[in-house]
Amino acid sequence: MKLDPTKMQDWQIAEAAEQTMKPISQLAKELGLKDDEVLPMGRQLGRVDYVKVLERLKNQTKPSAKYIDVTAITPTPLGEGKSTTTIGLIEGLGKLHKKATGAIRQPSGGPTFNIKGSAAGGGLAQCIPLVPFSIRLTGDIDCITNAHNLAMVALTSRMQHERNYTDEQLAKRNLKRLDIDPNQVQMKWVMDFCAQALRNITIGKGDKMDGYEMESGFAIAVSSELMAILALARDLKDLRERISKIVVAYSRSGNEVTTADLEVDGAMTAWMLETLNPSLLQTIEGQPVFVHAGPFANIAIGQSSIIADRIATKLSEYHVTESGFGADIGFEKFWNLKCRMSGLKPDAVVIVATIRALKMHGGGPVVKPGIPLNGEYAKENLKWVEDGCANLIAHIETVKKSGVRPVVCINGFTADTKAEIELVRKISEQNGALAAYSEHWLKGGEGAIELAETVIEACKEKHKFKFLYELGTPLRKQVELIAAEVYGADGVTYTAEAQKKAETLEKNDDFKNFGTCMVKTHLSLSHHPDLKGRPKGWKLPIRDFLVYKGAGFIVPLAGEIKLMPGTSSDPAFRRIDVDLKTGKVTGMF
């Protein structure tokens, strides 16, 4: 069956491709895994026993794979095909007879059933099987949700018992009074949907046996500190230690109340145990793809895992890993957090750009999800493209500050004109980047050969990789460096609460060597989603700081962005169903 993205929906292409996809045993064998290193979960899906793989390969002498990160310009709300490009690049490398692997993030149920889709790629550049990838996969997000909420159960029940019992009665139950301040609870409950109605709630209503009444709320599961820990943990010991450091609340005297204080850290680790083994899937063209950790680099770290990258770089020639959203947030966190903690340094960085997004940044009509794209985007407009390239140049400059020369991938759409493509190529090269036009959505690996060849050339260059800031740099200095050097802000402002927290954190030696993981809109280089292009003359407003002590970084909250996104008026779940004759899911994208 010929697969034609212009006539088929993504789920139909995936369903057709799945008829001939490799069994997990064959995929694993071709990758170089032993039988006992694969944990099958059905015929076409499995986990990889990372302990056995890394132990077997710890002394191997062959060079590690070339390490490639995929990021993007500031996207439209529709997304610009970063996952599609990641998969397409892997397929393109395969067409050049290179042993290529990928690492992408597990999609959240929030965007999958809302407006953005499953993040499996699209057209002929997809990760399959699509439905398991998009719903549940091997259960990591469910485990994170349960482990996180178990910490909240431990906290709220402890607060109830401390209210109801005297110190003597607590001692008989082997409990000491933690004196938790209900106004200083740092965590919320989590669920893996976009549920704005649950952002702010009151819990514990009723009598004294119904819990402790206080203000609370929900965040989306993938924003949990546990997801960041999964992305960064090196092994079980590291996972266990990180979980025990999570700060759940503060006492009335200002002391940290951790999961270890609540004696729930061991049980949380038990929930998280299997999540350390990455899931193994494949591209439509049969290359292995590790799926591990989660999305949302705007409100989380948004990186595929260190464990997946460590395995893949030992098994392949070229390994492509994905960072969330634009280079201002996804690559910046890859650069200054993930690379620092993993010890891996990129040989190439791909910045995905589309003519559509460049036109939007250059003055094109507003792009909104759920509303058909304005017809002007299908017409050639070199001025919009040229003006929009200011945004692209900002991201090129960000990547260059890491010491790596970027590759701009012009992700091809059918409406692109030759003149528009060549203009973006020219501007990219004038600003120190390599550039390639890629039609992987339409043609799969064949359409990504130019991109793959350009990335191979980039990998041959010598780099002087360097971080934006050194550990030990004061917190507010880190924030101000990111704001100025990456976002282009003229400075940073702090609310009184944020200023007070920053001063306290900077005085505490426990946080001396922590990095910064910004929470900021992905729809603008600034904090305001409506400011497109390359905004000038603005300051970054920081309203609060969160402490992710287990992950090892501080989280500044910029602007009005929420940790629980909202569901749109035209969500994807309206079009997802099950075929009652075959039992197959339809409408997934």
Residue pairs with C-beta under 8 A, 6 or more apart in sequence:
1 16
3 13
3 16
3 17
3 124
3 284
5 13
5 122
5 123
5 124
5 441
5 442
6 414
6 442
8 16
9 587
9 589
10 117
10 120
10 122
10 123
10 126
10 130
10 588
10 589
11 130
11 131
11 585
11 586
11 587
11 588
11 589
13 123
13 124
13 126
13 284
14 120
14 126
14 128
14 129
14 130
14 284
14 588
15 130
15 584
17 126
17 128
17 284
18 44
18 128
18 129
18 130
21 44
21 128
21 129
21 282
21 284
21 286
22 30
22 44
22 282
22 286
23 43
23 44
24 38
24 40
24 41
24 42
24 43
24 44
24 45
24 46
24 280
25 35
25 38
25 40
27 280
27 282
27 286
27 288
28 35
28 37
28 38
28 46
28 48
28 280
28 288
30 288
31 101
31 280
31 288
31 315
31 316
32 315
33 48
33 53
33 315
34 52
34 56
36 49
36 52
37 48
37 49
37 52
37 53
37 56
38 46
38 47
38 48
38 49
38 280
39 46
39 47
39 48
39 49
39 277
40 46
41 47
41 138
42 132
44 128
44 129
44 281
44 282
45 129
45 132
45 137
45 138
45 279
45 280
45 281
46 279
46 280
47 138
47 274
47 277
47 278
47 279
47 280
48 277
48 278
48 279
48 280
48 290
48 311
49 277
50 235
50 276
50 277
50 278
50 307
50 310
50 311
51 235
51 236
53 311
53 314
53 315
54 310
54 311
54 314
57 314
57 315
60 314
64 313
64 314
65 101
65 312
65 313
65 314
65 315
65 316
65 317
65 318
65 319
66 317
66 318
66 319
66 347
66 348
66 456
66 459
67 309
67 313
67 319
67 321
67 344
67 345
67 346
67 347
67 348
68 89
68 318
68 319
68 320
68 321
68 346
68 347
68 348
68 349
68 350
68 455
68 459
69 320
69 321
69 322
69 323
69 331
69 334
69 346
69 348
69 349
69 350
70 82
70 85
70 86
70 89
70 320
70 321
70 322
70 323
70 349
70 350
70 352
71 82
71 323
71 325
71 326
71 327
71 330
71 331
71 334
71 349
71 350
71 351
71 352
71 395
71 399
72 80
72 82
72 325
72 326
72 327
72 330
72 351
72 352
72 353
72 395
73 80
73 326
73 327
73 351
73 352
73 353
73 357
73 358
73 361
73 391
73 392
73 395
74 326
74 328
74 357
74 361
74 391
74 395
74 522
74 523
74 524
74 525
74 532
75 82
75 325
75 326
75 357
75 522
75 523
76 356
76 357
76 360
76 367
76 523
77 115
77 367
77 368
77 369
77 523
78 116
78 356
78 367
78 369
78 373
79 116
79 117
80 352
80 353
80 354
80 356
80 357
80 411
81 121
81 122
81 352
81 354
81 411
81 441
82 322
82 325
82 352
83 104
83 119
83 120
83 121
83 122
83 127
83 322
84 121
84 122
84 123
84 125
84 126
84 411
84 440
84 441
85 125
85 350
85 352
85 409
85 411
85 438
85 440
85 451
86 102
86 104
86 121
86 320
86 322
87 102
87 104
87 120
87 121
87 125
87 126
87 127
87 283
87 284
87 289
87 440
88 121
88 124
88 125
88 438
88 440
88 441
88 444
88 445
88 447
88 448
88 451
89 100
89 102
89 320
89 350
89 409
89 438
89 440
89 448
89 451
89 452
89 455
90 100
90 101
90 102
90 283
90 287
90 289
90 320
91 124
91 125
91 283
91 284
91 285
91 287
91 440
91 444
91 445
91 448
92 438
92 440
92 445
92 447
92 448
92 449
92 451
92 452
93 100
93 287
93 318
93 320
93 452
93 455
93 456
94 100
94 283
94 285
94 286
94 287
94 445
95 445
95 446
95 448
95 449
95 452
96 449
96 452
96 453
96 456
98 317
98 318
98 452
98 456
99 315
99 316
99 317
99 318
100 287
100 316
100 317
100 318
100 319
100 320
101 287
101 288
101 289
101 290
101 312
101 315
101 316
101 318
101 319
101 320
102 127
102 283
102 287
102 288
102 289
102 290
102 312
102 319
102 320
102 321
102 322
103 278
103 289
103 290
103 291
103 292
103 304
103 305
103 308
103 309
103 312
103 319
103 320
103 321
103 322
104 119
104 127
104 289
104 290
104 291
104 304
104 321
104 322
105 119
105 291
105 292
105 293
105 294
105 295
105 302
105 303
105 304
105 322
105 324
106 133
106 137
106 140
106 141
106 279
106 291
106 292
106 293
106 294
106 295
107 117
107 118
107 119
107 120
107 133
107 134
107 295
108 141
108 192
108 220
108 221
108 222
108 294
108 295
108 296
109 135
109 141
109 192
109 193
110 192
110 193
110 194
110 220
110 222
110 565
111 117
111 118
111 119
111 194
111 295
111 565
112 118
112 119
112 134
112 135
112 572
112 588
113 193
113 571
113 572
113 573
113 576
114 194
114 565
114 567
114 568
114 571
114 572
114 573
115 369
115 370
115 568
115 570
115 571
115 572
116 369
117 572
117 589
118 130
118 133
118 134
118 588
118 589
119 295
120 126
120 127
120 128
120 130
120 133
120 134
121 127
122 441
122 589
123 440
123 441
123 442
123 444
124 284
124 440
124 441
124 442
124 443
124 444
124 447
125 283
125 284
125 440
125 441
125 444
125 448
126 283
126 284
127 133
127 281
127 282
127 283
127 289
127 291
128 281
128 282
128 283
128 284
129 281
130 588
131 584
131 585
131 588
133 281
133 291
134 588
135 585
136 142
137 279
137 291
138 274
138 279
139 274
139 275
140 230
140 275
140 279
140 292
140 293
140 294
141 192
141 221
141 222
141 227
141 294
142 192
143 271
143 272
143 274
143 275
144 190
144 221
144 222
144 224
144 226
144 227
144 230
144 272
144 275
144 294
145 190
145 191
145 192
145 221
145 224
146 271
147 226
147 243
147 267
147 268
147 269
147 271
147 272
148 187
148 189
148 190
148 221
148 224
148 225
148 226
148 268
149 189
149 190
150 264
150 267
150 268
150 271
151 187
151 246
151 248
151 259
151 262
151 264
151 268
152 187
152 188
152 189
152 248
153 264
154 248
154 259
154 262
154 263
154 264
155 180
155 185
155 187
155 248
155 249
155 257
155 262
156 203
156 204
156 211
156 212
157 211
158 175
158 178
158 180
158 262
159 180
159 182
159 212
159 214
160 204
160 208
160 211
160 212
161 170
161 173
161 175
162 170
162 175
162 177
162 178
162 179
162 180
163 208
163 212
164 208
165 173
167 177
170 176
170 177
178 251
178 257
178 261
178 262
179 251
179 252
179 253
180 249
180 250
180 251
180 252
180 257
181 249
181 250
181 251
181 252
182 212
182 214
182 215
184 249
184 250
184 251
184 252
185 214
185 216
185 248
185 249
186 247
186 248
186 249
186 250
186 546
186 547
187 225
187 246
187 248
187 249
188 216
188 217
188 218
188 219
188 563
188 564
189 198
189 216
189 217
189 218
189 219
190 218
190 219
190 220
190 221
190 223
190 224
191 198
191 218
191 220
191 221
192 220
192 221
192 222
193 220
193 567
194 220
194 564
194 565
194 566
194 567
195 218
195 564
195 566
195 567
196 562
196 564
196 565
196 566
196 567
198 217
198 218
198 564
199 217
199 218
199 562
199 564
200 215
200 217
201 215
201 216
201 217
201 218
202 213
202 214
202 215
202 216
203 211
203 212
203 213
203 214
203 216
204 210
204 211
204 212
204 213
204 214
205 213
206 213
217 564
218 564
219 563
219 564
220 296
220 299
220 563
220 564
220 565
221 227
222 294
222 295
222 296
222 300
223 296
223 299
223 300
223 563
223 564
224 300
225 246
225 548
225 550
225 551
226 243
226 246
226 268
226 272
227 293
227 294
227 300
227 301
228 300
228 301
228 517
228 548
228 550
228 551
228 553
229 239
229 242
229 243
229 550
229 551
230 239
230 272
230 275
230 276
230 292
230 293
230 294
230 305
231 292
231 293
231 294
231 301
231 303
231 304
231 305
231 306
231 338
232 242
232 301
232 305
232 306
232 337
232 338
232 341
232 342
232 551
232 552
233 239
233 242
233 276
233 305
233 306
233 307
234 306
234 307
234 310
235 276
235 307
236 269
236 273
236 276
239 269
239 272
239 276
240 265
240 266
240 269
242 550
242 551
242 552
243 259
243 265
243 268
243 269
243 272
243 550
244 258
244 259
244 260
244 265
244 550
245 258
245 259
245 260
245 549
245 550
246 258
246 259
246 265
246 548
246 549
246 550
247 256
247 257
247 258
247 547
247 549
248 257
248 258
248 259
248 262
249 257
250 256
250 257
251 257
256 549
258 265
258 549
259 265
259 268
276 307
278 290
278 291
278 292
278 305
278 307
278 308
278 311
279 290
279 291
279 292
280 288
280 289
280 290
280 291
281 288
281 289
281 290
281 291
282 288
282 289
283 289
284 444
285 444
285 445
288 312
288 316
290 304
290 305
290 308
290 311
290 312
291 304
291 308
292 304
292 305
292 307
292 308
293 301
293 303
293 304
293 305
293 308
294 300
294 302
295 302
295 324
296 302
296 324
297 303
297 323
297 324
297 325
297 329
297 330
297 333
297 522
298 324
298 325
298 329
298 519
298 520
298 521
298 522
298 561
299 519
299 561
299 562
299 563
299 565
300 324
300 517
301 333
301 337
301 338
301 517
301 551
302 323
302 324
302 325
302 329
302 330
302 333
303 321
303 322
303 323
303 324
303 330
303 333
303 334
303 337
303 338
304 321
304 322
304 323
306 338
306 341
306 342
306 344
308 321
309 319
309 321
309 342
309 344
310 342
310 344
312 319
312 321
313 319
313 344
318 455
318 456
318 459
321 334
323 330
323 331
323 333
323 334
323 338
324 330
324 333
324 522
325 522
326 395
326 522
326 525
327 349
327 351
327 395
327 398
327 399
327 486
328 394
328 395
328 398
328 486
328 487
328 520
328 525
329 518
329 520
329 522
331 349
331 395
331 398
331 399
331 402
332 398
332 468
332 482
332 486
332 518
333 517
333 518
334 346
335 402
335 467
335 468
336 467
336 468
336 469
336 515
336 516
337 515
337 517
337 553
339 345
339 346
339 465
339 467
340 467
340 471
340 515
341 552
345 463
345 465
346 402
346 404
346 463
346 465
347 404
347 458
347 459
347 463
348 404
348 406
348 407
348 455
348 458
348 459
349 399
349 402
349 404
349 406
349 407
350 406
350 407
350 408
350 409
350 451
350 455
351 392
351 395
351 396
351 399
351 406
351 407
351 408
351 409
351 433
352 409
352 411
353 392
353 408
353 409
353 410
353 411
353 424
354 410
354 411
354 413
355 385
355 410
355 413
355 415
355 416
355 420
355 421
355 424
356 367
356 373
356 377
356 413
356 415
357 388
357 391
358 384
358 385
358 388
358 389
358 391
358 392
358 424
359 376
359 377
359 381
359 384
359 385
359 388
360 366
360 367
360 377
360 388
360 532
361 387
361 388
361 390
361 391
361 532
361 533
361 534
362 381
362 383
362 384
362 385
362 386
362 387
362 388
362 389
362 390
362 533
363 383
363 384
363 387
363 388
364 374
364 376
364 377
364 381
364 384
364 388
365 374
365 376
365 377
366 374
367 373
367 374
369 568
369 570
370 568
370 569
370 570
377 415
378 415
379 415
380 417
380 419
380 420
381 420
382 419
382 420
382 423
385 420
385 423
385 424
386 423
386 427
387 533
388 533
389 423
389 424
389 427
389 428
390 533
390 534
391 525
391 532
391 533
391 534
392 408
392 424
392 427
392 428
393 427
393 431
393 534
394 488
394 525
394 534
395 406
396 406
396 408
396 428
396 431
396 432
396 433
397 431
398 485
398 486
399 405
399 406
399 433
400 406
400 432
400 433
401 468
401 485
401 486
402 465
402 466
402 467
402 468
403 463
403 464
403 465
403 466
404 463
404 465
405 432
405 433
405 434
405 458
405 461
405 463
406 433
406 434
406 458
407 433
407 434
407 435
407 436
407 451
407 454
407 455
407 458
408 424
408 425
408 428
408 433
408 434
408 435
408 436
409 435
409 436
409 438
409 451
410 416
410 421
410 424
410 425
410 435
410 436
410 437
410 438
411 438
411 440
411 441
412 421
412 437
412 438
412 439
412 440
412 441
412 442
412 447
413 441
414 442
421 437
424 435
425 435
425 437
428 434
428 435
429 435
434 454
434 457
434 458
435 454
436 450
436 451
436 453
436 454
436 455
437 450
437 451
438 447
438 448
438 450
438 451
439 447
439 448
440 447
440 448
440 451
441 447
445 452
468 481
468 482
468 485
468 486
469 477
469 478
469 481
469 515
471 512
471 513
471 514
471 515
472 512
472 513
473 481
474 506
475 502
475 505
475 506
475 511
475 514
475 516
475 545
475 554
476 492
476 494
476 502
476 506
478 515
478 516
479 492
479 516
479 518
479 540
479 542
479 556
480 491
480 492
482 516
482 518
483 489
483 491
483 492
483 539
483 540
484 490
484 491
487 520
487 525
487 526
487 540
488 525
488 526
488 534
488 535
488 536
489 526
489 538
489 539
489 540
490 537
490 538
490 539
491 539
491 540
492 539
492 540
492 541
492 542
493 539
493 540
493 541
493 542
494 502
494 541
494 542
495 541
495 542
495 543
495 544
497 543
497 544
498 542
498 543
498 544
498 545
498 556
498 557
501 544
501 545
502 545
505 511
505 545
505 547
505 554
510 549
511 547
511 549
511 554
514 552
514 553
514 554
515 552
515 553
515 554
516 553
516 554
516 555
516 556
517 548
517 551
517 553
517 554
517 555
518 555
518 556
518 558
519 546
519 555
519 556
519 557
519 558
519 561
519 563
520 527
520 540
520 558
520 559
520 561
521 527
521 528
521 529
521 558
521 559
521 561
523 529
523 530
524 530
524 531
524 532
524 535
525 531
525 534
525 535
526 535
526 538
526 540
527 538
527 540
527 541
527 558
527 559
527 560
527 561
528 535
528 538
528 559
531 538
540 558
540 559
541 558
541 559
542 556
542 557
542 558
543 557
543 558
543 559
543 560
544 556
544 557
545 554
545 555
545 556
545 557
546 554
546 555
546 557
547 554
547 555
548 554
548 555
572 587
572 589
575 587
576 585
576 586
576 587
576 588
577 585
577 586
577 587
578 584
578 585
578 586
579 585
579 586
